[in-house]
């Protein structure tokens, strides 16, 4: 007697037909060797499972048919979404060169970009290349000056004269004290005094100027004794414009006031400023230096002169981090010099589950005039420095390689991540298929 339930023959045939249709509809899966290999393995597994379930119930083939078609589509897509590229993908065109270059034994120039490994042997050569992303300014060193005050044009002079005469020229009968109204020195450094006329006082100390004025008045009032007070004008003040607790104009009480003195008078640098930079405007010239360098070297604590303007602002330099790094953002330079090892620490290191420690890339752009073919400069305006953190030389070299403003630190992804993600998706697809099978049965 024949069995009451016979397995349907068209179940596997329909799966085979679906496979053929899927392969024809998605040719990229059939053409990709890796995708084809995956397709072959899972096709066998699905057919076996489908036949076993078809013997129990023909409708059970449907959920696994759905899972199989999902795998076909996954293979056709080629790759899953990722947060970073592979090192081989980023450096895919590294061997392309400029036609006609490399004659007479010279090294051919790369056409797309240059790749330079960060190793001990190359550090000195890279350090000699032009710095990019930075503007260089000179600085004025400290010059010791006398501590005494010097009268300058624009200062205001107040004079008081005492005398013992009953009928003097400077006052009424019996008047012993005469206050001459305060006067501002002209641009030539002169002041006009009654009965004396113009008198040049600029360039003198207050005590010397008092003596000069007293001798001039003794010719008119023999018993005259003079007191002189000086109020600093604009040419005897320095201004600190921004970056401190109390910006403003501050008088220079003597010739030996330094930049640190003025910063202290203004309440100190604002704490929120990262790696403060000092800009000094003197006449038509601008000078600049990192504030930490002044603190470290007393010879850089410049002496101020009248009319100086000081601006303290955060360091404008920055570098970027992308890919499988701890953070993906723009980062300010926290100090004057930042090495590749410093930068990796600043960005939070590498993403432990994704990063390729052998594929750390530093992308930098140079100007066209900096490009050279003799090794004395970059070989291309677009240069990629490669860093391998799995080797001791790579770790030590990273601690000496200087990061420049505008650099991009790109952490490539481990090749194993793509495989792991594929298996995760496959597991999810078959999990859904099993659930659908349970509901169907």
Secondary structure by P-SEA (a helix, b strand, c coil): cccccccccaaaaaaaaaaaaaaaacccccccaaaaaaaaaaaaaaaaaaaaaaaaccccaaaaaaaaaaaaaaaaacccccccccccccccccccccccccccccccccccbbbbbbccccaaaaaacccccccccccccbbbbbcbbbbcccbbbbbbbbbccccccccccccccccccccccccccccccccccccccccccaaaaaaaaaaaaccccccbbbbbbbbbccccccccccccccbbbbbcccccccaaaaaaaacccccccccbbbbbbcccbbbbbbaaaaaaccccccccccbbbbbbbccccbbbbbcccccccccccccccccaaaaaaaacccccccccccbbbbbbbbcccccccccccccccbbbbbbbcccaaaaaaaacccccccccbbbbbbcaaaaaaaaaaaaaaaaaaaaaaaaac
